[in-house]
Amino acid sequence: MAEVSSDGVGGANYRLNMKKNNLIRFVQSLVLLPVITMSFPFSGVTSIEASQSALVQKVNIEANGVLALNQAGTPEADLINNQILKAQVQSEAESIDDYFASRNMPLVGTGMTMVREAYLNNLDWRLLPAIAVRESTGGKNACDNVKYNPFGWNSCKTGFDSYADAIHTVAMNLAGKNPHTASSYTGKTIKQILQAYNPPYVAPKYAGQVMAIMDDLGGADNMTPVLAQANT
């Protein structure tokens, strides 16, 4: 991503975006106020009620407008959503790498690749690292006879050019994008994907074990295939 200059158009855009982000964070922290009227035992109550009502309605309308901006299909909303998405991706990638690093697993550093492939293939971000942990202890016991296969893919008969290549291939298959394996994975739940990956008659507890590792990695966020918008 290109750096933003401290002056000129780049600086102006940066300051504008900061103001928008600060405003959104402020508004999202508000609890929208109900329109309240109050009674007073003296004259002038009508103007007091009207002023208070108008003020509260104005706050609510403006707050709703800013919140709607974050969901609208405008360039400003796209920018805001991209920034939020990038922050989420970074956080999830760090969770994966921290998990690998704390256990001295060779796959440390692949967190971002795993998360990006998960988003691009509409998968839970924890699925790929969890399979790698279950299959090879995060690369410690990767397939011996082929290279860069920490997933036990194709019963260790297939090697890859890199971990990134392996991650891409497994993600694409689990998403049902490979015609040769689509019938096993298309439209399946996580448990069904795992049962197809390693059938219960081979490893009865496999799906549960992988899903337990997923829980250790962190909470699940709603996966949507929109990361391509944030690939700048």
JOPE-V842451 format. One record per residue. N is the residue number from 0. RES is the residue in one letter. PSI is psi in degrees with one decimal (none if undefined). OMEGA is omega in whole degrees, 0 to 359 (none if undefined). BURIAL is # if it has 9 or more other C-alpha atoms within 8 Angstrom, else .. Layout:
n=<N & N>
res=<RES & RES>
psi=<PSI & PSI>
omega=<OMEGA & OMEGA>
burial=<BURIAL & BURIAL>
//
This chain:
n=<0 & 1 & 2 & 3 & 4 & 5 & 6 & 7 & 8 & 9 & 10 & 11 & 12 & 13 & 14 & 15 & 16 & 17 & 18 & 19 & 20 & 21 & 22 & 23 & 24 & 25 & 26 & 27 & 28 & 29 & 30 & 31 & 32 & 33 & 34 & 35 & 36 & 37 & 38 & 39 & 40 & 41 & 42 & 43 & 44 & 45 & 46 & 47 & 48 & 49 & 50 & 51 & 52 & 53 & 54 & 55 & 56 & 57 & 58 & 59 & 60 & 61 & 62 & 63 & 64 & 65 & 66 & 67 & 68 & 69 & 70 & 71 & 72 & 73 & 74 & 75 & 76 & 77 & 78 & 79 & 80 & 81 & 82 & 83 & 84 & 85 & 86 & 87 & 88 & 89 & 90 & 91 & 92 & 93 & 94 & 95 & 96 & 97 & 98 & 99 & 100 & 101 & 102 & 103 & 104 & 105 & 106 & 107 & 108 & 109 & 110 & 111 & 112 & 113 & 114 & 115 & 116 & 117 & 118 & 119 & 120 & 121 & 122 & 123 & 124 & 125 & 126 & 127 & 128 & 129 & 130 & 131 & 132 & 133 & 134 & 135 & 136 & 137 & 138 & 139 & 140 & 141 & 142 & 143 & 144 & 145 & 146 & 147 & 148 & 149 & 150 & 151 & 152 & 153 & 154 & 155 & 156 & 157 & 158 & 159 & 160 & 161 & 162 & 163 & 164 & 165 & 166 & 167 & 168 & 169 & 170 & 171 & 172 & 173 & 174 & 175 & 176 & 177 & 178 & 179 & 180 & 181 & 182 & 183 & 184 & 185 & 186 & 187 & 188 & 189 & 190 & 191 & 192 & 193 & 194 & 195 & 196 & 197 & 198 & 199 & 200 & 201 & 202 & 203 & 204 & 205 & 206 & 207 & 208 & 209 & 210 & 211 & 212 & 213 & 214 & 215 & 216 & 217 & 218 & 219 & 220 & 221 & 222 & 223 & 224 & 225 & 226 & 227 & 228 & 229 & 230 & 231>
res=<M & A & E & V & S & S & D & G & V & G & G & A & N & Y & R & L & N & M & K & K & N & N & L & I & R & F & V & Q & S & L & V & L & L & P & V & I & T & M & S & F & P & F & S & G & V & T & S & I & E & A & S & Q & S & A & L & V & Q & K & V & N & I & E & A & N & G & V & L & A & L & N & Q & A & G & T & P & E & A & D & L & I & N & N & Q & I & L & K & A & Q & V & Q & S & E & A & E & S & I & D & D & Y & F & A & S & R & N & M & P & L & V & G & T & G & M & T & M & V & R & E & A & Y & L & N & N & L & D & W & R & L & L & P & A & I & A & V & R & E & S & T & G & G & K & N & A & C & D & N & V & K & Y & N & P & F & G & W & N & S & C & K & T & G & F & D & S & Y & A & D & A & I & H & T & V & A & M & N & L & A & G & K & N & P & H & T & A & S & S & Y & T & G & K & T & I & K & Q & I & L & Q & A & Y & N & P & P & Y & V & A & P & K & Y & A & G & Q & V & M & A & I & M & D & D & L & G & G & A & D & N & M & T & P & V & L & A & Q & A & N & T>
psi=<135.9 & 147.3 & 151.0 & 126.3 & 160.4 & -3.8 & 177.2 & -157.5 & -42.8 & -43.4 & -40.2 & -44.5 & -39.7 & -46.3 & -38.4 & -44.7 & -38.5 & -41.1 & -42.0 & -45.1 & -41.5 & -40.8 & -43.0 & -43.3 & -38.3 & -47.4 & -40.5 & -19.8 & -9.8 & 145.2 & 114.3 & 130.6 & 141.5 & 155.4 & 114.1 & 135.5 & 150.0 & 147.9 & 137.6 & 141.9 & 40.9 & 170.2 & 161.9 & 4.7 & -34.8 & -43.5 & -34.9 & -46.8 & -43.5 & -41.5 & -43.7 & -44.1 & -44.1 & -40.7 & -47.3 & -41.3 & -39.0 & -43.4 & -44.3 & -42.1 & -45.2 & -38.7 & -45.7 & -35.3 & -41.8 & -40.3 & -37.0 & -31.2 & -35.3 & -14.8 & -12.3 & 158.6 & 54.7 & 160.7 & -38.0 & -43.1 & -39.3 & -42.3 & -45.7 & -47.4 & -38.0 & -41.4 & -40.7 & -43.6 & -42.6 & -39.8 & -39.5 & -44.8 & -44.0 & -42.7 & -43.5 & -39.1 & -40.7 & -35.8 & -41.6 & -48.4 & -35.9 & -39.8 & -47.3 & -44.6 & -40.3 & -16.1 & 11.9 & 45.0 & 136.9 & -20.7 & 2.8 & 135.8 & -9.4 & 5.2 & -46.1 & -41.2 & -42.2 & -42.5 & -43.0 & -44.1 & -34.2 & -46.1 & -45.1 & -24.0 & 11.5 & 46.4 & 157.4 & 131.1 & -18.2 & -10.5 & -50.9 & -49.8 & -35.3 & -40.5 & -42.2 & -37.3 & -44.1 & -39.2 & -37.5 & 16.9 & 49.0 & 30.9 & -12.0 & -36.1 & 45.1 & 163.4 & 132.1 & -37.0 & -7.5 & 165.7 & 149.8 & 45.5 & 81.0 & -0.5 & -2.8 & 22.7 & 136.5 & 40.1 & 39.4 & 23.6 & -11.1 & 130.0 & 168.1 & 165.2 & -22.3 & 169.8 & -38.3 & -39.9 & -42.4 & -44.4 & -44.9 & -45.4 & -45.8 & -42.3 & -45.0 & -38.6 & -44.8 & -23.9 & -3.5 & 22.1 & -5.1 & 116.4 & -28.7 & -22.9 & 2.2 & -38.2 & -22.8 & -24.6 & -20.6 & 130.6 & 20.3 & 153.4 & 170.1 & -44.8 & -42.1 & -37.6 & -46.0 & -35.1 & -27.8 & -35.4 & -43.2 & 93.8 & 148.8 & -29.4 & -15.7 & -48.2 & 90.8 & -33.4 & 6.9 & -53.2 & -45.1 & -37.2 & -43.5 & -42.0 & -29.7 & -38.3 & -39.0 & -42.1 & -37.7 & -30.6 & -27.3 & -178.4 & 154.8 & 137.6 & 159.4 & 118.1 & 131.0 & 143.0 & 61.4 & 9.1 & -23.3 & -27.7 & -21.9 & 21.4 & 23.4 & none>
omega=<181 & 179 & 178 & 182 & 182 & 179 & 177 & 183 & 180 & 179 & 179 & 178 & 180 & 180 & 178 & 180 & 179 & 179 & 180 & 181 & 179 & 179 & 181 & 179 & 179 & 183 & 181 & 178 & 181 & 166 & 185 & 188 & 174 & 176 & 186 & 172 & 182 & 179 & 179 & 183 & 176 & 183 & 180 & 183 & 183 & 181 & 179 & 180 & 182 & 181 & 180 & 180 & 181 & 181 & 181 & 178 & 180 & 178 & 181 & 181 & 181 & 179 & 179 & 180 & 179 & 178 & 179 & 180 & 181 & 182 & 184 & 181 & 180 & 177 & 179 & 180 & 178 & 180 & 180 & 181 & 178 & 181 & 178 & 181 & 180 & 178 & 179 & 179 & 181 & 180 & 181 & 178 & 179 & 178 & 179 & 182 & 177 & 179 & 179 & 184 & 182 & 181 & 179 & 180 & 183 & 183 & 176 & 183 & 180 & 184 & 181 & 178 & 180 & 181 & 180 & 179 & 178 & 179 & 182 & 181 & 177 & 178 & 172 & 186 & 183 & 188 & 183 & 179 & 180 & 177 & 181 & 179 & 181 & 185 & 188 & 184 & 177 & 178 & 180 & 182 & 179 & 182 & 183 & 189 & 176 & 184 & 171 & 177 & 180 & 183 & 185 & 185 & 179 & 178 & 178 & 178 & 184 & 175 & 182 & 180 & 182 & 174 & 180 & 178 & 179 & 181 & 179 & 183 & 181 & 179 & 180 & 178 & 181 & 178 & 179 & 183 & 176 & 183 & 183 & 182 & 186 & 183 & 181 & 190 & 185 & 176 & 184 & 171 & 178 & 180 & 179 & 176 & 182 & 178 & 174 & 181 & 179 & 189 & 180 & 179 & 176 & 181 & 187 & 185 & 188 & 184 & 179 & 179 & 179 & 181 & 175 & 177 & 177 & 178 & 179 & 181 & 179 & 180 & 180 & 171 & 181 & 182 & 175 & 184 & 184 & 184 & 180 & 179 & 185 & 184 & 179 & none>
burial=<. & . & . & . & . & . & . & . & . & # & # & # & . & # & . & . & . & . & . & . & # & . & # & # & . & . & # & # & . & . & . & . & . & . & . & . & . & . & . & . & . & . & . & . & # & . & . & . & # & . & . & # & # & . & . & # & # & . & # & # & . & . & # & . & . & # & # & . & # & # & . & . & . & . & . & . & # & # & . & # & # & # & # & . & # & # & . & . & # & # & . & # & # & # & # & # & # & # & # & # & # & . & . & . & # & . & # & # & . & # & # & # & # & # & # & # & # & # & # & # & # & # & # & # & # & # & # & # & # & # & # & # & # & # & # & # & # & # & # & . & # & # & # & . & . & # & # & # & # & # & # & # & # & . & . & # & . & # & # & # & . & . & # & . & # & # & # & # & . & # & # & # & # & # & # & # & # & . & . & . & # & # & . & . & # & # & . & . & . & . & # & # & # & # & # & # & . & # & # & # & . & . & . & . & . & # & # & . & # & # & # & . & # & # & . & . & # & . & . & . & . & . & # & . & # & . & # & . & . & # & . & .>
//
